[in-house]
């Protein structure tokens, strides 16, 4: 049987070259963390955690180990100064007899709390007998790159229907048009959503669902999955991020609590409401899983005893070596038993949810033929094509949903970006001349007041968006907020211009990010005024493009965050919403430089998170050097939503 056609093969080869560039940049950034710097300098930058104490080591599924690190009592607060978030890669370093650090294992941060960080390491043997006190170094995510490279290699080898599907997703072969078949929906959808769902359920090869903000894209996917399951099909439901996977899985279970669904992934990175659907929970009582736990405990005991013997001198060296070999065999047997247990459980599930790159680390049986009837990918516009292929290879047909007018996936290499690595398959397929035969763009949005919808609809969606009657005129007054000092409740859009105030940006200390202290103080005033007007903290969000500004605002409004106020970056807020949003643009300089704010998609995300009111705070003198931002200020002036910061009451 033929493999992929020459055009697809050429595109795979190009993606491989772009991944090489990305991998090179990732490694360069990892090296830059330590090269030419002292240990104290690395620690001061937040990239190194020295003398962390191992509080607990617990076995995790598939031979992994979960390690909890806590503070050295002599250095209070030093764990909290280690700048890593859940999902970050870290290297565990152990010092030799001369005090030189050497890497022992790499792991992923799965949870952090005050004075504590939990990390899952891929191999229990690597961390089963390290010292009680170790160093952790922040690393770059080379694991994901490796998995994407494996996906490209596999795509080059596939044959038959799988090869044709790879060609279609890469744009190297045309997809067959969706058959016009009436759909009796399981849930209440509007006609716009029903049309999109028809593509997803009846597509021959590929269906695209373009879902602008608030149009019910996930609701359509839920309908598609439920219809496919009702037809006896098996569905693989994936996304690029854990947050997107959780949102889709929870939406599926909200629609049908009895849906036989499994959530792949480390339980510590899964939403609490989904814990009972993880492999850890589903295999908890399985006989093979219980046997595996016993073997892992035996292996940890052997390693602890081996370390104690080693400390007594050279005579115990042979016994230590034999114990380590035996422990390795026990870990291998435990992994085999856990995978057998997982495979048996997964065969009973009709829907499997997980991340695109996390899929390969779980027990999914390999086969010459795809083992899923349908692949459904949410937020496909944020999935790099090599990652998407990891899922495509497992299915007979594909449904992709996303919005290529919002933020693209992150690519760190400028060369790879210029080469097109960030141009996703979803983006290119939606932009193709024949996209209409396999796709549907949703146009009825259920989130924004029509005054908030007007600018993004015109600017990004050809003026096609319409506000559903249930939201078209909804206001703060309906929430019991009759008025507030930063504008009457009927002022749905409020653009506050800081030009002339002297609120200039600056580079944050020891970082490339930006912050604007004067603008942060103004945003704090706006937030407190909104709350004084009757808004609850949980109804309000603050969004800003720069991590430095997130830090300033979080410090100033910390008690309100505890009460439910949400402050995050534009990237962090994608896919989320609040009744009221305050946007802090940050950039203010004499040169008119706007940096990555020049990307229209970032502005689109920032201004489409609000349901009833949006307050934009920014310097028109700087931001208007960019055509899109200038259009926003022009729109605000034309619609009566503009005013100077000097007009605000003290």
C-alpha positions in Angstrom: 0.0 0.0 0.0 1.2 3.5 -0.8 2.4 5.9 1.9 1.7 9.6 1.9 1.9 11.4 -1.5 5.0 13.5 -2.4 3.4 16.8 -1.4 2.5 15.5 2.1 6.0 14.0 2.4 7.6 17.4 1.5 5.4 19.1 4.1 6.4 16.6 6.8 10.0 17.1 5.9 9.6 20.9 6.3 7.9 20.5 9.7 10.8 18.3 10.8 13.3 21.0 9.8 11.2 23.6 11.7 11.1 21.4 14.8 14.9 21.2 14.5 15.1 25.0 14.8 12.6 25.0 17.7 14.6 22.3 19.5 17.8 24.3 19.0 16.3 27.4 20.5 14.8 25.5 23.4 18.2 24.0 24.3 19.9 27.4 23.9 17.4 28.9 26.3 18.1 26.1 28.8 21.8 26.7 28.5 21.4 30.4 28.9 19.9 29.9 32.4 23.2 28.7 33.7 26.0 29.6 31.4 28.3 32.3 32.8 26.3 32.7 36.0 27.1 31.8 39.5 24.8 29.6 41.5 23.6 32.6 43.5 22.8 34.5 40.3 20.8 31.6 38.9 18.9 31.2 42.2 18.3 35.0 42.3 16.7 34.8 38.8 14.2 32.3 40.0 15.5 29.5 37.8 17.1 27.5 40.6 15.8 26.1 43.9 18.7 25.2 46.2 18.6 22.8 49.1 15.0 21.7 48.7 14.0 19.0 51.2 12.3 15.8 49.9 9.2 15.6 52.1 7.6 12.5 50.4 8.1 10.1 47.5 5.0 8.3 46.3 4.6 5.9 43.3 2.6 7.2 40.4 1.2 5.2 37.5 3.4 3.6 34.8 6.6 3.6 36.8 6.6 7.3 37.6 7.3 8.8 41.0 5.6 11.9 42.6 8.0 13.8 44.9 7.0 16.6 47.3 9.7 19.2 47.9 9.5 21.6 50.9 11.6 24.4 52.4 14.9 24.1 54.1 14.0 25.4 57.6 17.1 27.6 57.6 15.9 29.4 54.4 12.3 30.3 54.9 10.5 31.4 51.7 13.1 30.1 49.2 10.7 27.5 47.7 8.2 30.3 46.8 10.9 32.2 45.0 11.4 29.4 42.5 9.6 30.6 39.4 7.8 27.6 38.0 4.1 26.9 37.3 2.3 23.6 37.0 3.3 22.1 33.7 6.9 23.4 33.9 9.8 21.0 33.3 12.5 20.8 36.1 15.7 19.0 36.5 16.6 17.3 39.8 20.3 17.9 40.6 22.3 16.0 43.1 25.7 17.1 44.3 28.7 14.8 44.3 31.3 14.5 47.1 33.0 17.7 45.8 29.8 19.7 45.8 29.3 19.8 42.0 25.7 19.5 40.8 24.8 16.9 38.2 21.3 16.1 36.7 19.6 13.0 38.0 16.2 13.2 36.4 13.7 15.5 34.7 10.2 15.9 35.8 7.0 18.0 35.4 5.6 20.3 38.1 2.1 19.1 38.8 1.1 21.2 41.9 2.5 24.0 44.0 1.4 25.5 47.3 3.0 27.9 49.7 6.4 26.4 50.7 5.8 23.2 48.6 6.2 21.9 45.1 5.1 18.5 43.8 6.9 17.1 40.7 6.2 13.8 38.8 9.3 12.1 37.4 9.1 9.7 34.5 11.1 6.9 36.1 10.9 5.9 39.8 14.4 4.3 39.6 15.9 7.7 39.0 14.6 9.3 42.2 14.1 6.3 44.5 17.4 6.8 46.3 18.5 10.4 46.0 19.6 12.5 49.0 17.1 14.1 51.2 18.2 17.5 50.1 18.5 18.3 46.4 18.5 21.2 43.9 15.9 21.8 41.2 16.7 23.7 38.0 13.9 25.1 35.7 14.2 23.5 32.3 12.7 23.7 28.9 10.0 21.3 27.6 12.0 19.0 25.4 9.7 16.1 26.1 6.9 17.6 24.0 9.3 18.3 21.2 10.4 14.6 21.3 6.8 13.4 21.1 6.0 15.7 18.2 9.1 14.4 16.3 7.9 10.8 16.9 4.5 11.8 15.4 6.1 13.2 12.3 8.2 10.0 11.9 5.0 7.9 12.3 3.1 10.0 9.8 5.8 9.3 7.2 5.3 5.5 7.6 1.5 5.2 7.6 -0.3 3.6 4.7 -3.9 3.3 3.4 -6.7 5.3 4.9 -4.4 6.8 7.6 -2.0 8.1 4.9 -4.9 9.7 3.1 -6.1 11.4 6.3 -2.6 12.7 7.0 -2.6 14.1 3.5 -5.9 15.8 4.0 -4.9 17.4 7.3 -1.7 18.7 5.7 -3.7 20.2 2.8 -2.0 17.8 0.4 -5.2 16.1 -0.7 -8.8 17.3 -0.8 -11.3 16.2 1.7 -14.7 14.8 0.6 -17.6 17.2 1.1 -19.9 16.6 4.0 -23.1 14.8 3.0 -26.2 17.0 3.5 -28.0 14.8 6.1 -30.6 16.0 8.6 -29.5 15.7 12.2 -31.8 15.0 15.1 -29.9 16.6 18.0 -29.6 15.1 21.4 -29.4 18.6 23.0 -31.0 21.9 22.3 -28.9 23.7 19.7 -29.7 26.7 17.6 -29.8 26.2 13.8 -26.3 27.8 13.5 -24.9 25.2 15.9 -26.9 22.4 14.4 -25.4 23.1 11.0 -21.9 22.9 12.5 -22.7 19.7 14.3 -23.9 18.1 11.0 -20.4 18.6 9.6 -18.9 16.9 12.6 -21.2 13.9 12.7 -21.4 13.2 9.0 -18.0 14.2 7.7 -16.4 11.7 5.4 -12.9 12.6 6.3 -12.6 15.9 8.0 -14.9 18.6 9.5 -14.0 22.1 10.6 -15.9 24.1 13.2 -14.8 27.7 13.3 -16.0 29.0 16.7 -15.6 32.8 17.3 -15.8 33.9 21.0 -19.1 32.9 22.7 -20.6 31.1 19.8 -20.9 27.7 21.5 -18.1 25.8 19.8 -17.6 23.4 22.7 -21.4 22.8 22.9 -21.2 21.7 19.2 -18.4 19.3 20.0 -20.3 17.8 22.9 -23.2 17.1 20.5 -20.8 15.6 17.9 -19.3 13.3 20.5 -22.6 12.2 21.9 -24.0 11.5 18.5 -21.0 9.5 17.5 -21.2 7.4 20.7 -24.9 6.8 20.1 -24.0 5.4 16.7 -21.6 2.9 18.4 -18.5 4.8 17.5 -15.4 5.2 19.7 -14.2 8.8 20.2 -10.8 10.3 21.0 -11.3 13.8 22.3 -8.1 15.8 22.6 -6.8 19.4 22.9 -3.5 21.1 23.1 -3.8 22.1 26.8 -5.0 20.4 30.0 -7.4 23.3 30.7 -9.1 22.8 27.3 -9.3 19.1 27.8 -10.9 19.5 31.2 -13.4 22.0 29.8 -14.5 19.6 27.1 -14.6 16.6 29.4 -16.7 18.4 32.0 -19.0 19.7 29.3 -19.5 16.1 28.1 -20.3 14.9 31.6 -22.6 17.8 32.3 -24.6 16.8 29.2 -24.5 13.1 30.0 -23.3 12.0 33.5 -23.4 8.4 32.4 -21.1 8.8 29.4 -18.4 6.1 29.6 -15.5 8.6 29.6 -11.8 8.3 30.7 -9.6 11.3 31.3 -6.0 10.5 30.4 -3.2 12.4 32.2 -1.6 12.9 35.5 -4.4 13.2 38.1 -2.6 16.1 39.8 -3.1 18.1 36.5 -6.7 17.2 36.1 -9.7 19.2 37.3 -10.9 17.8 40.7 -14.3 17.1 39.3 -12.7 14.7 36.8 -10.5 12.8 39.2 -12.9 9.8 39.4 -12.6 9.5 35.6 -8.8 9.3 35.5 -6.9 6.0 34.9 -5.7 6.2 38.4 -9.2 6.1 39.8 -10.7 3.7 37.2 -7.9 1.1 37.8 -7.8 1.6 41.6 -9.5 -1.7 42.4 -8.0 -3.7 39.5 -6.1 -6.8 40.7 -3.1 -6.1 38.5 -2.9 -2.5 39.8 -2.9 -3.8 43.4 -0.1 -6.2 42.6 1.8 -3.4 40.9 1.6 -1.2 44.0 3.0 -4.0 46.1 6.0 -4.4 43.7 6.7 -0.7 43.7 6.8 -0.6 47.5 9.2 -3.5 47.5 11.4 -1.7 45.0 11.5 1.5 47.1 12.3 -0.5 50.2 15.2 -2.2 48.4 16.6 1.1 47.2 16.4 2.6 50.7 18.2 -0.4 52.2 20.8 -0.2 49.4 21.7 3.4 50.2 22.1 2.5 53.9 24.4 -0.4 53.1 26.4 1.8 50.7 27.0 4.3 53.5 28.7 1.6 55.6 31.6 1.1 53.3 33.0 -0.7 50.2 32.2 -4.2 51.5 28.5 -3.7 50.9 29.0 -2.5 47.3 28.1 -5.8 45.6 24.9 -6.2 47.7 23.9 -2.6 46.8 24.4 -3.3 43.1 22.3 -6.5 43.3 19.6 -4.6 45.2 19.4 -2.0 42.5 19.1 -4.6 39.7 16.3 -6.3 41.6 14.5 -3.0 42.2 14.7 -2.3 38.5 13.1 -5.6 37.7 10.3 -4.9 40.2 9.7 -1.4 38.7 9.5 -3.0 35.2 7.0 -5.7 36.3 4.9 -3.0 38.0 4.8 -0.9 34.8 3.7 -3.9 32.8 0.9 -4.8 35.2 -0.3 -1.2 35.4 -0.4 -1.0 31.6 -2.4 -4.3 31.4 -4.8 -3.0 33.9 -5.2 0.3 32.0 -5.7 -1.4 28.7 -8.5 -3.6 30.1 -10.3 -0.5 31.6 -9.9 1.6 28.5 -11.5 -1.0 26.4 -14.7 -0.3 28.3 -14.6 3.5 27.7 -16.3 4.9 24.6 -14.7 8.4 25.0 -11.1 9.1 25.9 -10.0 12.7 26.7 -6.5 13.9 26.9 -3.8 16.3 25.5 -2.4 15.7 22.1 1.2 15.3 23.2 0.2 13.5 26.5 -1.5 10.8 24.5 1.7 8.9 23.8 2.6 8.3 27.4 -0.5 6.4 28.2 -1.5 2.8 27.7 -3.3 2.9 24.4 -3.1 -0.4 22.4 -1.1 -0.1 19.2 -2.6 -1.5 16.0 -2.0 -1.4 12.2 -5.5 0.1 11.9 -6.7 3.2 13.8 -8.2 2.3 17.1 -10.7 5.2 17.2 -13.6 6.0 14.8 -13.4 9.7 15.4 -10.9 12.2 16.6 -12.3 15.4 18.0 -9.9 18.2 18.7 -10.9 21.3 20.7 -8.9 24.6 20.4 -7.3 23.1 17.3 -6.1 26.6 16.4 -3.6 26.3 19.3 -2.3 22.9 18.2 1.0 22.7 16.3 0.6 20.5 13.3 3.1 17.9 14.5 1.2 17.6 17.7 -2.1 17.3 15.9 -0.7 14.4 13.8 -0.3 12.4 17.0 -4.0 12.2 17.3 -4.8 12.0 13.6 -2.9 8.8 13.3 -5.2 7.1 15.8 -8.6 7.8 14.0 -10.5 7.1 10.9 -11.9 10.7 10.6 -11.3 14.0 12.2 -13.3 16.9 13.6 -11.3 20.1 14.3 -12.7 23.1 16.2 -11.1 26.4 17.0 -10.7 30.0 16.1 -7.6 31.0 14.1 -8.5 34.6 14.8 -7.4 34.1 18.4 -4.0 33.3 19.8 -1.8 30.8 17.9 0.4 28.1 19.6 3.6 29.3 21.3 6.8 28.9 19.2 10.0 30.2 20.8 12.3 30.1 17.7 12.0 33.2 15.5 13.3 31.2 12.6 10.7 28.5 13.1 8.0 31.1 13.4 9.1 32.8 10.1 9.2 29.3 8.5 5.6 28.7 9.4 5.7 26.3 12.4 3.0 28.4 14.2 0.7 28.3 11.1 -1.6 25.5 12.3 -3.3 22.9 10.1 -6.6 24.4 11.3 -5.7 27.9 10.1 -4.6 26.7 6.7 -7.6 24.4 6.2 -10.0 27.1 7.2 -8.3 29.5 4.8 -8.4 27.1 1.8 -10.7 27.9 -1.2 -12.8 24.8 -0.8 -13.2 25.0 3.0 -16.9 25.6 2.8 -17.6 22.0 1.8 -16.3 20.7 5.1 -16.6 23.6 7.5 -19.1 25.9 9.2 -18.4 29.2 11.0 -20.6 29.8 14.0 -22.0 33.4 13.9 -24.5 33.6 16.9 -22.6 34.5 20.0 -24.0 34.0 23.5 -21.5 35.9 25.6 -21.2 39.6 24.8 -23.5 42.6 24.9 -23.9 43.7 21.3 -22.0 46.9 22.0 -19.0 44.8 23.0 -19.4 42.5 20.0 -19.5 45.3 17.5 -15.7 46.0 17.1 -14.4 42.4 17.1 -17.2 41.3 14.7 -16.3 44.1 12.2 -12.5 43.8 12.7 -12.0 40.0 12.8 -15.1 38.2 11.6 -16.3 40.2 8.5 -19.1 41.7 10.4 -20.8 38.3 10.6 -21.3 37.9 14.3 -24.8 38.4 15.8 -25.7 38.6 19.5 -28.3 36.2 20.7 -31.3 38.0 22.1 -30.5 36.6 25.6 -27.3 38.6 25.7 -27.7 41.4 23.2 -28.8 43.9 25.8 -27.8 42.4 29.1 -26.3 44.9 31.5 -24.8 45.3 35.0 -28.2 46.6 36.3 -29.5 43.0 35.9 -26.8 42.0 38.4 -27.9 44.6 40.9 -25.2 47.1 40.0 -27.1 50.3 39.1 -24.1 52.5 38.6 -20.4 52.8 39.4 -17.9 55.7 39.5 -16.0 54.6 36.4 -19.0 55.0 34.1 -22.7 54.6 34.2 -24.0 51.0 34.0 -25.2 51.7 30.4 -21.5 52.5 29.4 -20.9 48.9 28.2 -17.5 49.8 26.6 -15.3 52.2 28.5 -12.0 53.1 26.9 -9.8 55.2 29.3 -6.9 56.9 27.6 -3.8 57.5 29.8 -2.0 59.6 27.2 -0.3 62.6 28.9 -0.5 61.1 32.4 3.2 60.2 32.5 2.4 56.5 33.2 5.4 55.1 31.3 6.3 51.4 31.0 9.5 49.9 32.3 11.2 46.6 32.0 10.5 44.4 35.0 13.6 43.6 37.2 15.6 40.6 35.9 13.1 39.9 33.2 12.2 40.8 29.6 8.6 41.4 30.6 7.1 44.9 30.9 5.2 46.7 33.7 3.6 50.1 34.1 3.3 51.1 37.7 1.2 54.2 37.1 -1.3 52.4 34.9 -1.5 49.6 37.5 -2.5 52.2 40.2 -5.2 53.4 37.8 -6.5 49.9 37.1 -6.6 49.3 40.9 -8.8 52.4 41.2 -11.1 51.1 38.5 -11.3 47.7 40.1 -12.1 49.0 43.5 -14.7 51.4 42.1 -16.4 48.6 40.3 -16.6 46.5 43.5 -17.8 49.5 45.4 -20.6 49.8 42.9 -21.9 46.3 43.9 -20.0 43.9 41.7 -18.7 40.8 43.4 -14.9 39.9 43.0 -15.8 36.6 41.3 -17.7 38.5 38.6 -14.6 40.6 37.7 -11.4 39.8 35.8 -8.3 41.8 35.0 -6.3 40.9 31.9 -3.0 42.2 30.7 -0.5 41.1 28.0 2.6 41.2 30.3 3.5 38.9 33.2 5.2 41.8 34.9 1.9 43.7 35.1 0.1 40.6 36.3 2.6 40.6 39.2 2.1 44.3 40.1 -1.7 44.0 40.0 -1.7 40.7 41.9 0.4 42.2 44.7 -1.8 45.3 44.9 -5.1 43.3 44.9 -4.1 40.2 46.7 -7.0 40.1 49.2 -9.5 40.5 46.4 -7.9 37.6 44.5 -8.5 35.4 47.6 -12.2 36.6 47.3 -12.5 35.5 43.7 -11.0 38.3 41.5 -9.1 36.8 38.6 -5.9 38.5 37.3 -4.1 36.8 34.4 -2.3 37.3 31.1 -4.1 37.3 27.8 -2.7 33.8 27.0 -4.0 32.6 30.4 -7.5 34.1 29.9 -8.1 32.5 26.4 -11.2 30.4 26.6 -12.5 32.0 29.8 -14.9 34.9 30.5 -16.2 37.2 33.3 -19.2 39.5 33.6 -16.8 42.5 33.6 -13.2 42.7 32.3 -10.6 45.4 32.8 -7.8 45.4 30.3 -4.4 47.0 31.1 -2.4 47.5 27.9 0.9 48.5 29.7 2.8 49.9 26.7 3.6 53.6 26.9 6.8 55.0 25.4 7.9 57.9 23.3 9.0 55.6 20.4 5.4 54.2 19.9 6.7 50.6 20.3 3.9 48.1 21.0 5.9 44.8 20.9 3.8 41.7 20.6 0.6 43.8 21.1 0.9 44.3 17.3 -0.5 40.8 16.9 -4.2 41.5 16.3 -5.2 38.0 17.7 -3.9 39.1 21.1 -6.2 42.1 21.1 -9.1 40.0 19.9 -8.8 37.6 22.9 -8.4 40.5 25.3 -11.5 42.3 24.3 -13.8 39.3 23.9 -13.7 37.9 27.5 -16.3 40.3 28.9 -20.0 39.6 29.0 -21.6 42.9 30.2 -18.8 45.5 30.5 -15.3 46.0 29.2 -12.9 48.7 30.5 -9.8 49.3 28.4 -6.9 51.3 30.0 -4.1 52.3 27.7 -2.0 55.0 26.1 -3.5 56.0 22.8 -0.3 58.0 21.9 1.7 54.8 22.0 -0.9 52.2 21.0 -2.2 54.1 18.0 1.1 53.5 16.2 -0.5 50.1 15.5 -3.4 50.2 13.0 -5.6 47.7 14.9 -5.3 49.5 18.2 -5.9 52.9 16.4 -9.1 51.4 15.0 -10.2 50.4 18.5 -9.7 54.0 19.8 -11.5 55.4 16.7 -14.4 53.0 17.4 -14.5 54.1 21.1 -14.6 57.8 20.1 -17.4 57.1 17.5 -19.5 55.1 19.9 -19.1 57.5 22.8 -17.1 55.0 24.8 -13.8 57.1 24.9 -12.6 59.4 27.7 -9.3 60.6 29.1 -7.9 59.4 32.4 -8.1 63.0 33.5 -11.9 62.8 33.4 -12.0 60.1 36.1 -13.1 61.1 39.6 -10.5 61.0 42.3 
